[in-house]
Amino acid sequence: MEKIPFLTKEKAEQIAADFPTPFYVYDEKGIRETCKNLYKAFSWNKGFREYFAVKATPNPFIINILREYDCGCDCSSMTELMLSNAIGADGDHIMFSSNDTPPEEFAYADKLGAIINLDDITHIDILEKTLCKLPERISCRYNPGGYFKISNNIMDNPGDAKYGLTTEQIFEAFRILKAKGVKEFGIHAFLASNTVTNEYYPTLAAILFDLAVKLKKAIGANIKFVNMSGGIGIPYKPEQEPNDIFEIGANVKKVYDEILVKNGMGDVAIYTELGRYMLAPNGALVTRAINQKHIHKEYIGVDACAANLMRPAIYGAYHHITVLGKENDKANCKYDITGSLCENNDKFAIDRLLPKIDMGDLLYIHDAGAHGFSMGYNYNGKLRSSEILLKEDGSYAMIRRAETPKDYFATFDCFEDLYNKLINRG
Ligand SMILES: *Cc1c(COP(=O)(O)O)cnc(C)c1O
């Protein structure tokens, strides 16, 4: 599918005049449409709820748009819990899907009334010791091991993943939890990431629904929800076909009817914890070409770097790039697009065919709205950029300011001193 930026060169230049590049920009219209369609696709399920994976795009303004559709927050750390609490999410709207969890985070999650999703059987003891009393509602994360296959294609390797309880353990855990007075149960699994096939959720659903029936029969557990977590991907490459959320929803319904309804469990709610699917295409990194060099290859240096968007550097991930204003020009120049880190993997694109780039051109790096800004870091003293929300009426607002050198110095104990000396010296 052709990849078209959600903003024009004119709009990007207008924003850049107020907020210097690089910046992240998010498309409110796209976010709302994605969210509405997800809820429509699962409207057949009475209790359906998306718990947005906060780690994907931890910006309160973005999450508050999703909250208008009754989305909750999926958290896995203290500060993500704090953020969700700060924006007003109640316990029913907070899923705590953590792993390697420190006890104080369980305590805080419980204080908020969040749904705790246990990643390990040993956490039952820890939870019991940490809280005076186990919560009445608990979820467990499942890891069936082996390979996760869809029609004989290996999608991912749960047997090699650190998450979740084995089949044996989840039965044992439910037995213990029920004996200890837990009244409501959920099951959760995340078995493949960034899937670009409509079959992932239905295949996963069949596994989890089957497990739910068995847990109910064997233990009498009152299963309230099945959480299919994240994993629905997006077509980062133009030649990929996007997922069809309506087909996904309809096919999950088929398995739901075949397995759960047939076994008298037609009241189980479906939860999701999508991050990438909700936000990735609805955010972009906009950066300006500031240097060019012609050595053994042709390089274009931009004012963003891997510290702003690390996916290409760590995963070799493909992010499509559009040179704004040159959408219709021939892509007949081969470039490496680089940032300024002292790391040769700091490249947004390698051997990419693009229209001829002139200094000052704005580059639009697609699909950066999830796991983009949030994976940023400060290596080489690089500072995080601003985040801008492009509203439905075409106006825009800054929803996070860019970091300043003062922020960079802020965690030194002698910060005041150091920073002031620096300033006074001019
Ligand atoms: C990262 C994560 C998600 C979101 O994954 P996406 O690939 O962005 O959909 C959901 N749940 C948990 C527990 C996660 O760790």
The ligand as an SDF file (V2000), in Angstrom:
LIG
                    3D

 15 15  0  0  0  0  0  0  0  0999 V2000
    4.6350   -4.2310   24.6570 C   0  0  0  0  0  0  0  0  0  0  0  0
    3.4320   -4.8350   25.2170 C   0  0  0  0  0  0  0  0  0  0  0  0
    2.1800   -4.6470   24.6100 C   0  0  0  0  0  0  0  0  0  0  0  0
    2.0090   -3.8710   23.3270 C   0  0  0  0  0  0  0  0  0  0  0  0
    2.6040   -4.5110   22.2660 O   0  0  0  0  0  0  0  0  0  0  0  0
    2.3800   -3.9860   20.7640 P   0  0  0  0  0  0  0  0  0  0  0  0
    3.3360   -4.7920   19.9590 O   0  0  0  0  0  0  0  0  0  0  0  0
    2.7240   -2.5410   20.7760 O   0  0  0  0  0  0  0  0  0  0  0  0
    0.9710   -4.2190   20.4140 O   0  0  0  0  0  0  0  0  0  0  0  0
    1.0720   -5.1810   25.2220 C   0  0  0  0  0  0  0  0  0  0  0  0
    1.1670   -5.8920   26.3760 N   0  0  0  0  0  0  0  0  0  0  0  0
    2.3460   -6.1070   26.9740 C   0  0  0  0  0  0  0  0  0  0  0  0
    2.3780   -6.8820   28.2500 C   0  0  0  0  0  0  0  0  0  0  0  0
    3.5110   -5.6070   26.4200 C   0  0  0  0  0  0  0  0  0  0  0  0
    4.6870   -5.8310   27.0110 O   0  0  0  0  0  0  0  0  0  0  0  0
  1  2  1  0
  2  3  1  0
  2 14  2  0
  3  4  1  0
  3 10  2  0
  4  5  1  0
  5  6  1  0
  6  7  2  0
  6  8  1  0
  6  9  1  0
 10 11  1  0
 11 12  2  0
 12 13  1  0
 12 14  1  0
 14 15  1  0
M  END
$$$$
